[in-house]
Amino acid sequence: MVAVMGELWSQVGSIIASFMFVYTIFKDYIPYELRGYLERYSHKVVNLVYPYVQITFHEYTGERFKRSEVYGAIRTYLSACPASSRAKRLKAHDIKDNKSLILSMDDNEEITEEFHGAKLWWTSCKYVTKSQSFSFYPASDEKRYYRLTFHRRYKDLITGSYINHVVQEGKAIAVRNRQLKLYTNNSSDDWHGYKRTKWSHVAFEHPATFQTLAMDPKQKEEIINDLDKFRLGKDYYSKIGKAWKRGYLLYGPPGTGKSTMIAAMANYLEYDIYDLELTAVKDNTDLKKLLIDTSNKSIIVIEDIDCSLDLTGQRNKKKDDEKDEDDEEKKKDAVRKRFEEDNKKSKVTLSGLLNFIDGIWSACGGERLIVFTTNYVDKLDPALIRRGRMDKHIELSYCCFEAFKVLANNYLDIDSHHLFEKIKCLLEETDMTPADVAENLMPKSVIEDVETCLKKLIEALEMAKEEAKKKAEEEEAKLKAEKEEKEEKKSEKSEKQDVKCNGNVSDEVKEENGVKENGVIT
Ligand SMILES: Nc1ncnc2c1ncn2[C@@H]1O[C@H](COP(=O)(O)OP(=O)(O)OP(=O)(O)O)[C@@H](O)[C@H]1O
């Protein structure tokens, strides 16, 4: 028995070796055109005896940066279908609200399903792209796809209704399981030392809502209506021939709730957030790639846009001292260093950013909000924030009484109190950010009750009022002193001019010396 098995194995081995030999000759010595011709005919022969059809669904379609929605829907469908419970190797890739574990098939795993009597097989496959297969970061170069195999007699059933059913069902499950995500872009070096930027994400779990957001109720309602109109505006946008996206500019002093509002928007619309760190983007091309890789139903945020980058489009000039370097090695070193430095710095330009917002590429996909935040709206280039790019400008300002009432409700669970009237007067006279108001309202220990917290706020408001008064007085005194100084200089100048006109000394220097030395003009 052992001898028979040994012989069998040796025969199998020699068949495989012969096949490899023929395949190598085929690849190396047969011309490309002839190879294509032979492959076509060999497929025809195989088709005569192999009755199965295969369809592949790639993770990235078209150009390689865009994630396929169909692939995502299939993944979700396969994660939920009963057949997947029979798979032995599964991958846990998402946890919704820390409650349910979502599992999908691991690489090279296969499951079998039945649809109206047709048996079909789903295989999850993976390959590494050839050009980057030596990378130290193999995960970043891996491409995935699903392969669907079925008998050719079911071709109409599968292509006509099964695939449609899978995609629709997958999308519906995704909506039910939707866990909002917070993406950020990280840059890493590829094999050639170039910076590459990619999105990575965590679950988005910010609890802010429009209900907890402290601001003028009218302004809040206006924003909510605007968001509703946008969300339901697919047909309207296509009717007016505009990409389905909208720009929001949030501006105001630090601590007035700009970031909190973005979180409230995401929770209200159930959109993912892409927090774009512009300084980590290598150049305009990289920026474009990131844009294409964002999904629909998302908010792309650039915080503190005024200090994100020097958006002048200027490249770094060569350093002068490098001109004198004769030594070849030193020159090479300098070039390498400059390359490394250049590679670290972002070369995103204003025009690149403008294209990102409303260039042709920005119309890939839809239902996207672009939000900029800034503390200094006047510093921004007008082209960046003109209507049409940043459609809605929202000012978030110091805490008003209505906003305070929201915070009092959030932090102390109260709608009214006898101290409210005093707080109202103080808020009208003093500028305090919602962040500072909130900080004072928050009980710091168990013995701090509502009254104590409100008194604490009153104290802080009175102090702020006093400080503002002092500051205003100082400012006034400074202005007064400057004014006086100016007037003094002016009168000195006019005195000098009088002397010049009336005096009999011809030389100007002598005249001045005369004034200085004797106090009288000679
Ligand atoms: N309008 C607001 N409503 C509710 N909470 C607020 C509001 N503004 C500020 N806060 C509170 O203050 C904290 C800081 O606010 P936030 O980060 O949103 O301010 P910001 O305007 O984005 O500040 P910065 O300009 O410094 O980024 C938040 O965690 C939140 O608790």
The ligand as a Tripos MOL2 file, in Angstrom:
@<TRIPOS>MOLECULE
LIG
   31    33     1     0     0
SMALL
NO_CHARGES

@<TRIPOS>ATOM
      1 N1        -22.4180   75.8100   21.4660 N.pl3     1 LIG1
      2 C1        -22.0720   74.8570   22.3270 C.ar      1 LIG1
      3 N2        -22.9840   73.9890   22.7780 N.ar      1 LIG1
      4 C2        -22.6690   73.0290   23.6390 C.ar      1 LIG1
      5 N3        -21.4300   72.8480   24.1180 N.ar      1 LIG1
      6 C3        -20.4800   73.6800   23.7020 C.ar      1 LIG1
      7 C4        -20.7560   74.7100   22.7800 C.ar      1 LIG1
      8 N4        -19.6160   75.3950   22.5440 N.ar      1 LIG1
      9 C5        -18.6850   74.8020   23.2640 C.ar      1 LIG1
     10 N5        -19.1840   73.7740   23.9690 N.ar      1 LIG1
     11 C6        -18.4340   72.9240   24.8980 C.3       1 LIG1
     12 O1        -17.0930   73.3820   24.8770 O.3       1 LIG1
     13 C7        -16.1950   72.3980   24.4160 C.3       1 LIG1
     14 C8        -15.3090   73.0080   23.3150 C.3       1 LIG1
     15 O2        -16.1250   73.3400   22.2140 O.3       1 LIG1
     16 P1        -15.6610   73.1580   20.6990 P.3       1 LIG1
     17 O3        -14.4190   72.3200   20.6160 O.co2     1 LIG1
     18 O4        -16.8210   72.6850   19.9210 O.co2     1 LIG1
     19 O5        -15.2990   74.6430   20.3310 O.3       1 LIG1
     20 P2        -14.6150   75.1740   19.0010 P.3       1 LIG1
     21 O6        -15.3580   76.4080   18.6290 O.co2     1 LIG1
     22 O7        -14.5190   74.1070   17.9940 O.co2     1 LIG1
     23 O8        -13.1720   75.5610   19.5410 O.3       1 LIG1
     24 P3        -11.8230   75.7020   18.6750 P.3       1 LIG1
     25 O9        -12.0000   76.8640   17.7570 O.co2     1 LIG1
     26 O10       -10.7890   75.9700   19.7300 O.co2     1 LIG1
     27 O11       -11.6250   74.4090   17.9780 O.co2     1 LIG1
     28 C9        -17.0250   71.2740   23.8750 C.3       1 LIG1
     29 O12       -16.5170   70.0540   24.2990 O.3       1 LIG1
     30 C10       -18.4060   71.4950   24.4430 C.3       1 LIG1
     31 O13       -18.5700   70.6980   25.5870 O.3       1 LIG1
@<TRIPOS>BOND
     1     1     2 1
     2     2     3 ar
     3     2     7 ar
     4     3     4 ar
     5     4     5 ar
     6     5     6 ar
     7     6     7 ar
     8     6    10 ar
     9     7     8 ar
    10     8     9 ar
    11     9    10 ar
    12    10    11 1
    13    11    12 1
    14    11    30 1
    15    12    13 1
    16    13    14 1
    17    13    28 1
    18    14    15 1
    19    15    16 1
    20    16    17 2
    21    16    18 1
    22    16    19 1
    23    19    20 1
    24    20    21 2
    25    20    22 1
    26    20    23 1
    27    23    24 1
    28    24    25 2
    29    24    26 1
    30    24    27 1
    31    28    29 1
    32    28    30 1
    33    30    31 1
@<TRIPOS>SUBSTRUCTURE
     1 LIG1         1 GROUP 0 **** ****
